[in-house]
Amino acid sequence: MIEGVKIKKLLKHCDDRGFFAELVRDDEDLLENFGQASWSMSYPGVIKAFHYHEEQDDVWFFPSGNAQVVLYDLRKVSATHGETEVFYMGEENPIVLLIPKGVAHGYRVLGQTPATIIYFTTKSYNPEKPDEKRIPWDDPNIGFDWEIKNR
């Protein structure tokens, strides 16, 4: 696993009314502090990649749809520098994923329905000085192949 990345399996409490699950709590050591919560939707087949942050950590959760999430460790001082890791998140695998600062991240929507992401950050977005560095989805240094592998 890429150094500093954390996964939280969700515990769903189900009954005849539906279900309830906690996403992020202040007592579980996911975020060092809370900055902002955001909500976004992407259409099937869309690739939103890559970007990274120098000052903030992200926590991602996909409550609907499914996504292939790709992480690439840019941190030169990390034991996992240069490593790529892939997670399949969403309705079929409801997990919460911590993405540390300095780790490039992006996703591709899988299947035939849109995917919704809710994410939490340790800092609020500052439009005057955005902490969001962009890398092309097909960057040769990362070299990730986004094509579906028929097996």
C-alpha positions as CSV (number, residue, x, y, z in Angstrom):
1,M,0.0,0.0,0.0
2,I,1.2,3.5,-0.8
3,E,2.7,5.0,2.4
4,G,0.1,7.1,4.3
5,V,-2.9,5.9,2.4
6,K,-5.7,4.5,4.7
7,I,-8.8,2.6,3.9
8,K,-11.9,2.4,6.2
9,K,-14.4,-0.3,5.5
10,L,-17.8,1.0,6.2
11,L,-20.2,-0.6,8.7
12,K,-23.8,-0.4,7.4
13,H,-26.5,-0.7,10.0
14,C,-29.5,-2.0,8.1
15,D,-33.1,-2.4,9.1
16,D,-36.6,-2.4,7.5
17,R,-36.3,1.4,6.9
18,G,-33.0,1.4,5.0
19,F,-29.5,1.8,6.3
20,F,-27.1,4.2,8.2
21,A,-23.3,4.4,8.0
22,E,-20.7,6.8,9.5
23,L,-18.3,8.1,6.9
24,V,-15.7,10.2,8.8
25,R,-15.4,10.8,12.5
26,D,-13.0,13.2,14.3
27,D,-11.9,10.3,16.6
28,E,-10.6,7.9,14.0
29,D,-7.3,9.4,12.8
30,L,-8.3,9.9,9.1
31,L,-8.0,13.6,8.8
32,E,-5.6,15.6,10.9
33,N,-8.2,18.4,10.8
34,F,-11.3,19.2,8.9
35,G,-11.4,21.8,6.1
36,Q,-14.3,21.2,3.7
37,A,-16.8,18.7,2.4
38,S,-17.7,18.6,-1.3
39,W,-20.0,16.6,-3.5
40,S,-19.6,15.9,-7.3
41,M,-21.1,13.7,-10.0
42,S,-19.5,12.4,-13.2
43,Y,-21.0,10.6,-16.2
44,P,-20.1,7.1,-17.3
45,G,-16.7,6.7,-18.8
46,V,-15.4,10.1,-17.6
47,I,-11.8,10.2,-16.5
48,K,-11.0,12.9,-13.9
49,A,-7.2,12.7,-13.5
50,F,-4.7,13.6,-12.3
51,H,-4.1,16.2,-9.6
52,Y,-2.4,16.4,-6.3
53,H,-2.1,18.7,-3.3
54,E,0.9,20.1,-1.4
55,E,-1.0,21.2,1.7
56,Q,-4.1,19.1,2.1
57,D,-5.2,15.5,2.5
58,D,-8.4,14.2,0.9
59,V,-10.9,11.6,2.0
60,W,-13.0,10.1,-0.8
61,F,-16.3,8.2,-0.7
62,F,-18.5,7.1,-3.7
63,P,-22.0,6.6,-2.4
64,S,-23.5,5.8,-5.8
65,G,-22.1,4.4,-9.0
66,N,-18.6,2.8,-9.2
67,A,-15.2,4.2,-10.0
68,Q,-11.6,3.0,-10.6
69,V,-9.5,5.2,-8.4
70,V,-5.8,5.5,-9.3
71,L,-3.1,6.9,-6.9
72,Y,0.5,7.7,-7.8
73,D,3.0,8.6,-5.1
74,L,4.9,11.7,-6.1
75,R,6.6,12.2,-2.7
76,K,10.4,11.9,-3.1
77,V,10.8,11.1,0.7
78,S,8.2,8.3,0.7
79,A,9.2,4.6,0.9
80,T,6.6,4.1,-1.9
81,H,7.8,6.9,-4.2
82,G,6.8,6.2,-7.8
83,E,4.3,3.4,-6.9
84,T,0.8,3.3,-8.4
85,E,-2.1,1.8,-6.6
86,V,-5.7,1.1,-7.9
87,F,-8.9,0.9,-5.8
88,Y,-12.4,0.0,-7.0
89,M,-14.8,2.1,-5.0
90,G,-18.5,2.7,-5.0
91,E,-21.8,0.8,-4.5
92,E,-20.0,-2.5,-5.0
93,N,-17.2,-1.7,-2.6
94,P,-18.2,1.0,-0.1
95,I,-15.0,2.2,1.4
96,V,-13.6,5.5,2.5
97,L,-10.1,6.3,1.2
98,L,-7.5,8.7,2.7
99,I,-5.3,10.3,0.0
100,P,-2.3,12.0,1.6
101,K,-0.8,15.3,0.3
102,G,1.8,14.6,-2.4
103,V,-0.1,11.6,-3.8
104,A,-1.5,12.2,-7.3
105,H,-5.1,10.9,-7.7
106,G,-7.8,10.5,-10.2
107,Y,-10.7,8.3,-11.2
108,R,-12.7,6.8,-14.1
109,V,-16.4,6.2,-13.8
110,L,-17.2,2.5,-14.4
111,G,-20.4,1.0,-15.7
112,Q,-23.5,2.6,-17.3
113,T,-24.6,5.0,-14.5
114,P,-23.0,8.2,-13.2
115,A,-20.8,8.1,-10.1
116,T,-21.2,10.5,-7.2
117,I,-18.3,11.3,-5.0
118,I,-18.3,13.0,-1.6
119,Y,-15.0,14.1,-0.4
120,F,-13.5,15.8,2.7
121,T,-10.3,17.9,2.8
122,T,-8.1,19.1,5.6
123,K,-8.2,22.7,4.1
124,S,-10.9,24.7,2.5
125,Y,-10.4,25.6,-1.2
126,N,-8.8,29.0,-1.7
127,P,-9.5,30.4,-5.2
128,E,-6.8,33.0,-4.8
129,K,-4.1,30.3,-4.2
130,P,-5.5,26.9,-5.1
131,D,-3.7,23.9,-3.7
132,E,-4.4,21.8,-6.8
133,K,-1.6,20.9,-9.1
134,R,-2.7,19.2,-12.4
135,I,-1.1,16.3,-14.3
136,P,-2.6,15.0,-17.6
137,W,-4.6,11.8,-17.3
138,D,-2.2,10.1,-19.8
139,D,1.0,11.4,-18.3
140,P,3.9,9.2,-19.5
141,N,5.7,9.4,-16.1
142,I,2.8,7.8,-14.4
143,G,2.1,5.6,-17.4
144,F,-1.3,4.3,-16.2
145,D,-3.4,2.4,-18.8
146,W,-7.0,3.4,-18.3
147,E,-8.3,0.8,-20.8
148,I,-10.6,-2.0,-19.6
149,K,-8.8,-5.3,-19.6
150,N,-11.1,-8.1,-20.9
151,R,-10.1,-11.3,-19.2
